[in-house]
């Protein structure tokens, strides 16, 4: 229960951020959000801890690699005592590495958890800014499934970022650690080609780089289409999820109309689109599999082939050969990190695109129609509600009040009536500050709360007492709540104050609207603006709803937008609403390439 913010003309929205179409711009926007997060310090401390463990683990891996030489040399000499000694040494090294591996896993999971928390809280904070969620919901396809972007996509992005980030860090540290080992093993070796000698310093390092580089380039070439294909799949999954939720929410109407077959066909079409997108992904992954698996099989013998010239030349022992193979595998594994994670990288890129596009859309939604005229809101010193030359524009035309100047005094009861499609709900949203586009001035009573009652009142999921106090954080005494419920004929709910439920599912339409009027009795606003909430109520419920304005709220001013109710004696004045379909209209605005799918769709406003 509140009035639109601001005492004077609503300020222009902040300028939209730069176009976020490139990955670097998207990454920079997400980086700035990350830096501003209150969870930045915990994430950085956990990351520093994980980095330390990775470095220590890399040192342990080097020690383990050096262990190869004496172990395999003992096997070559058939030295049983040395063999068992090296096995005991291995148990110590492996035990220490196991502790570090588990510690690193725990730290990585904590980073993933904090990153998920920070990202989701940031998106929720941006989404729940005043009026923003409403505008996004009326802003095209990107506003259709915000729940998936904030819950599933944000969680998936946090998981991929953590696994890929720490995987890249670990591979880089291992690469730096083992390049020196591999270089020293192949330093000073010369290939004999006939009578000539060809020396390539550290040739095994260059062989590993060439081998992994060719695999990375070919994998990216083949796997790059997965970026677009994963994005398409997520979009189709969102459509299917929305269709299922929509059918579930309207199952009564579907069942009454016998529309199950039609809904099944619709769901089957959405499922077919999902399956088609998945087939495209599978085909691309199979093509990528030829490259990755082919290189994988070659990798079985590649280290031995690379180190074989040094071994057969007698420069290293069998244990040295196995040490070289282990070092080559570590370097190759580090270098082929990209190859092994092409699918995950493309998935991360597609998910980043969806999350970044959604976050940017939330910000840019404030700037839609920023050059259009806006309704001016001021506060009246004399405690009345005034409209001066008020006009509301939408893509379907212009809606205006028949009188240029209207003043509604405190305690007065007024009906604003118009023909069907005159824009009554649009006017209601404009007075609430949800739809600011238009012209003229709205003067709000100073220091008085204004309650807005929509056609379908909202009750948060949870306890009934909290639903009646909404949006106030503090509650009311049980005696006050029971008295309010009794006055609107909802005595049977008096024993359910502490029961948690989805009240919009449990209560009938009339009971929901009566519960909204019980909330008025508790919160006692001085002004109430109602949007066609009385039109479909039966006579008894309507009489109960209006009776509160004759007793407990007799000093409250009421502005009802809609038709004259059957019990219309409460209202002493009628103001007419006029629809001018030929007048200036609000042109739909398509946002720039940063959010290509976002487009204003306000023409649905009645």
N, C-alpha and C positions, 0 to 999 in steps of 0.2 A: 504494500500500500504506500505508494509514493507518487510524487509528481515528476514530470520530466526534469532532468537536471538543468541547472543554470538559471540565472536571474535575468539574463539578457539574451540577445540572439545567440543561438547555439554556435559555438566556434567551429571553424572549418576543421575537418579531420586532418591529422598529420599527413604529410606527403608520403606516398607509397614508397617502399624501399626500391632500390634499383631492380631492374629486370633480373629475375632469378632463373633464367633458362639454362645457363651453363652450370656444369658441376661445381666449378670453383665458386660461383656466386651462391649456389645453394649451400655449399660447404661453409662459406664465410658466414651466411646467415645463421646456420645451425651452430657455428663456432661462437658467434656473438651471444646467442641464446645460452650456450653452455657456460660461457664466462660469467654471464649474469645470474646463473643458477646458484641458489643457496647451498647446493650439494657439491659445489666445485671443489672445496677443500677436502672433504672425505674421499672424493673420487681421485684427486691428485695424490693423497697420501697412500691410498690403496694401490694406485698405479706405480708409485715409487717403490712400494714394498714388493710388488710383483716384478718390477724391473731388476731390483736387487737379487731376488731369487733366481731370475733367468740368468743373470750374469754368473752367479755362483754355480748354477747348474751347468752352464757352458764350460766353466773351469773343470767341473767334475767330468764332463764329457771328454775333455782333452786328456785328463788323467786316465779315463777308461780306454781311450784310443791308444795311449802309450802302453797300456797293459796288454794290448794285442800282441806286441812283439815278443815279450818274454813267454807269454802263454803258448803261442803257436811255435815258437822256437823250442820250448820244452817238449811239445808233441813231436816235432821233427827229430829231436835227439832221443826220444823215448825215455825222457827223464821223469820217472814217476813222482819222486819227491818234489821236484820243481813244479810239476803239474798240479799236485794237490795244494802246494803253497799258493800258487797263482789262483786256484779256485777259491781258497779262503780269502785271498785279497779281493777277488771279484765280489764275494758276498758283502764285504765291508763297503766297497765302492757302490755297489748296487743298492745296499740298504740306505746309504746316505742320499743317493740320488732319488730313491723312492720317497723319502721324507720331503725333499725339496719339491718333487713333482706334485705330491698331494698338497703341500703348502701353496704352491703356485696355482693349482686348480681352485683351492678355496679362495684365494685372493682374486682370481679372475671372476669367480662367481659373484663375489661381493661387488666388484666393479660393475658387472652386468646388472646386478640388482639396483645399485645406486643410479646407474645410467638410465635404466628403465624408469625409475622413480622420477628423476629429474626431467627427462624428456616428456613423460606423460603429464607431470604437474605443469610444465611450461605450456603444453598444448591446451590443457584444461583451463589454465589461467588466461590464455589468449582468447579461448572460445567463450568463456564466461564473463568477458568484459561487457559492460552495459550496452545493450542493444545489438551487440555484434553477432551473437548466435542467431538472432532472428533474421538479420540481414543476410547472413550466410545461407540460412535455410531457404531464402527466397532468391538465391544468387546462382541457380543453375545446378548442374550435375555434381559439382565438387562439394556442394552442401547436402547431398542426399544421404551419405553414410559417414557422418563425422565420427560415429562411435567406432567404426572399423579403423579409421585413420589414427585415432587416439589410443585405441586398445591393442588391436592386432598388429597394425603396421609399426606403431611406436615400439612395441615389445620386440617385434622381429628385427627392427633396425638396431635396437640396443644389443640383441643377441649377436647379430652379424658383426656389428662394429667391434664388440669385445673380442669375439673369436678371431676375426681377421686382423684386428690391430695387434693383439698379443702374439698371434701367429707370425705376423710380419716382423715384429720386434725380435722374437726368439730366433727366427730364421736369419735375420740380419746379424745378430750377435754370434750365432754359430758360424755363419759365413766368415766373419772377421776372425773368429778364433781358429778356424781350421784351414783357412787359406795359407797361413804361415806354415802349418804342418805339412800341407800338401806341396807347397813350394820347396821346402827344405828337402823333402824326399826325392824330388825330381830335379833339384839343382845340380848343375855340372854334368848332367847326362847328355851324351851326344849320340845321335842316330848315325849309324854307319850305312852309307849308300854307295856301294861299290868301294872305290878307293877314297871317297870323300867322307868327311865327317860334318854333320849338321847339328849344332847345339842350339836348343831352344830353352832358355832359362825358365824353370818352373812350368814345363810344358803341360803337366797334368792339371795345373790350375786353368791354363788356357783351354785345354780340352774340355774341362767341366763347364767353363763359361760358354764355349761354343755349343756344346751339347744342350745345356739347359736353355741357352738363349734361343736356339732354333725351335726348341719345344715350346717356349713361351710365346714366341711370335706366331707360330702356326696355331697354337691353342687360342690365342686372342682373335686371330683372323676367323677361325671357325666358330668360336663361342660368342662373339660380339652380338649377334642377333638376339641372344638370350635376354639382353637388357630390355628391349622393346617387348619381347614375348612374355617375360615375367610381369611387366607392367600391365600388359593386356590381360593376363590371367587374373591378377589381383582385382582389376576393374570388373571383370566378369564374375568373379567370386562375390564381390560386393553387391552386384546386381541380384545374384541368386539369393544371398542372405537377406537383402532388403525385401525381395518378393516373398520369401518365406515368413518374415516378420510381419509384413503387410497382410498376408493371408491369415496369419494367426490372430492379429489384432482385430480383424473384421470377419472372424469365422461365423459369427451369428448371422450377419447379412448374407454371407455366401451360402450358408446352410438353408436359410429361409428362401433364398432365391433359387435354390437347387443349382448353384453355380460351381459345384465341385469339379465337374468335368472341364469347364473353362479354365478354372484356376490350375488344374492339373496340367492342362496343355501349356499354360503360361510358364509354370514351373519347369516343365519338360523342355521348353524352348530355352529358358535361362540355363538349365543344366547342360543342354546341348552346346550352348556357347562356351560354358566352362570347359567341357570335355574337348571341344575343338581347340581352345587355347592350350589345354594340356597336351593334346596331340602334337601341336606345333612345337611346344617345348621339348617333348620327348624326341621328336625328329632331330631337333637341334642338338640335344644331349647325346643322341646316338652318333651323330657326326663328330661331336667333340670326343666321344668315347673312342672312336677309331684312332684319334691322335694321341690321347692320353694313355690308352691301354697299349698302343703300339710302342710308344716310348717307354712304357713301364716294362714291357718284355725285354726290350733292348737293354734296359738298365740292369737286368739280371747279370749280364756278362760285360757290360760296358766298363765298369771299374777295373775288372781283371784285364781286359784287352788294353786299356790305357796304361796300366802299371806293368803289363807283361814284358815290354822291352827292357825295362830297368831290371826286372827279376832275372830274365834269361841272360842278360849281360853280366850277371853275377854281382851287381852293385848292391843288392839288398837280399836279405835272407827271406825264408818263407814267412817268418813272423813279420818282417818288414813289409812283405807283400800284403799281408792281411791288414797291417796298420795303414798302408797306403789305400787299400780298398775301403777301409772304414772311413778314412779322412775324405776320400773322393765321394763316398756316399753322403757324408755330412755336408760337404760343399755342394754337391749336386742337389741334395734334398732342399737346402737353403735356396739355391738358385731356382729350383723348379717350384717354389712356393706358389708362384703365380699360376703355373700350369695346373697344380693340384687344386687351386681355388678359383678357377675361372668361373665355374657355375655360381659359387658363393659370391664372387665379386659382382657378377652381373645381377644377381638377386639383390645384393646390397645397394647397387646403383639404382635399380628400379624402385626399391623401397625408399631410399633417400629421396628420389624424385617425388614419390607420392606424399611423403611426410613434409618435405620442404615446400611442395606446391600447396599443400593444405595450410601450413603455417603462414605462408605468404598470402594466401587467399584470405585468411582471417584478418591480416593487417590491411590488405588492399580493399577489403569489403568496406572499411570506414571511408574510403575515398571515392566510392562509386557515386556518380552524378555530382561530383564535388563542385562542378561549375554551375550546376542548376541552382535556382533560387530555393531557399529553405524557409520554413515557417519560423517566425520569431516568437520565442517564449519569454515573457516578462512576468514579474510579480506585481500584483495590484496592492496598493496600500490600503484600499478601502474594503478588502476582504470579499471581493466578488469575482465571478468568472466572466471574462469578456472575450468576444470574438470580433476582430476588426478586419473586414475584407478578407475573410479566411477562404482560401482555396487549396485543395489538395490535388496534386497531379499524379497520374500513373500512366503506364503504357496504354491504357484503355481510354484515356481522356482526362477531363477535369471535373472534379466534384466541388461544389461550393454551397454555402448557405444562402438562402433566398434574401436575407436581410444583410446589409453591409455592416451594421453595428448591432451587436447583441450583448446584453448584460444580464447575467443571472445572479440574483442576490442570494445571500446565505439563507439556507432553509427552504429555498424555492424548489418546486418539483416541475421538471420540464421534459417534454418529449421532442426529440429530433427525428422527424419522420420523412420518408422518401419512398419513391417507387422502387420496385425490385431492380437490382443492379445499379441503384443510384450511388452506391459506394459507402454504405453505412458502416461496414466493418473497416473500410479504409479510413473513414473519418475517425472511428474509435482508435485505430492504431496511430493515427496522426496526433490525436490529443494525448495519447500515452507517450509520445515521443519516439515510437517505433518506426514511423514513416514520416521523415522530416521534409519531404520534398513538396513544395507548393509555395504559397505566398500568403501575406497577411500576418496578423499578430494574434496570439493567444495569451490573454492575461490570466494568470493563475492566482488564486487567493494566497496572500502571504501567510507563512507560518501555519498553514493548514494542510493536513494530509489529504491526499486524493486517492481513493480506492478505485481500481479498475476491475470490473467483473466481466470477463469474456463469456462467449457463448458456452464454452466448455471449460469450467473452472479447473485449475490445476491443484492437485494434492500430492505432496512428496510421499514416496514410499516410506513407511515406518509407522510409528505410533499415531493414533488418532489425535491425541492431545497436541502433538507436534504439527500435524496437518492443520489444526485449527489455529495455531499460533503463527503459522508460516506467513511472511518470511522472517518474523521476529525470532531472535534466538531465545528470548525468555518466554516461559509459558504462563498459564493462568491457573488460578486455584480450581480445584475440582468442582467446588460449588458453583463457580461462575460458568464453567463449561457445561455442567449438567443443566443449569438454568437456561443457557443459550440453546442447547439442543432441545429442551422441552418447548421453548417458545416457537420453534420452527417445526414441531411435530416429529422430532427424531429421538424421542425418549428411549427407544430400544437400543440406541448406541451408547447410552450412559455407562453401561458396564464394559465397554470395549475401549476405554480411553488409553490403556496401556498395551493394547494388542497391535502387533505389527502386521500390516497388510498392504496390498495394492488397492486403495480405496476406489479408484476409478473402475476397477474390475468388480468389486463386491457390491457397490451401490448402484441403484438405478439412476437414470439421468435426472429425474426430479429430485431424488435424495442428494445427489451431488450438488445440484444448484441450491437446495435448501441448506446443505452443509456450508456452502459459500456464504449464505446470508447469516448463518450462525457465527461464522468467522467475523462478519461485520459487527454483530452484536458484541463480540468480545473486544474487538480492536477499536470500535467506535470512531470511525473517520468522520470528519465534518463534511466531506464531499464524496459522492459516489457516482461513477459513470458506468453505465451498464450497456453492454453490446448484445442486444437481442437474446439475452439469457432467459427472458420471461415468455418468449413466443410459444414454446411448445409445452409449457407446464400445464398440468391439468388444473381445474378450477380450485380444488382444495389446496393444492400446493402453492398456487399463485396467491391465493388469499393469505396463506400463512407467511409467504415471503414478503408481501407488501405490508402486512400488519406491523412489522417491526418499525416501519417508518411512521406509523401513527402512534406508537407508544415509546419504546426505548430510544429510537433514533428520530424523534420528531423534529429535532433541530438540524438534522442532516439534510443538506441539499442533494437532490437526486436528478441526474441527467440521464434519461433513458434514450438510447439510439435504437430505433426500430419502429414497429407498428404500435398503435395505441392498444394497450392491453384490455382484456375484457373487463377487468375491474379498474377502469381508468379514472375513477373519481379522485385518486391521489394526485393526479397531474393536472395543473392549472394552466399550462401553457404549451402550445405546439409550435415548433420551429421547423420549417420545411427545408429539405435537402434537395438540391437540383443537380442533375447529371448533365454535363455539357460534353457529349462525345465528339463534337466538332472542334472543341477548344484545344489549346496547346497540350500535347501529350508528352510524357516522359519517354524518351527514346531508349530502348535497351542498349546497354553498354557492354561490349565484350572487352575483357581485360587483355593485357598484352601477352606476349608469348610466354611469360613466366608462369601464367596460369591459363593455358589455352582453353580449358574446359569451362571456365567460369563466365557466366553471363547472367545479367539480371533477368528475372522472370517474374516481375511484379504484376503482370497482367492478370494473374489469378486472383488478385484481391477483389472481393465482391463489391 
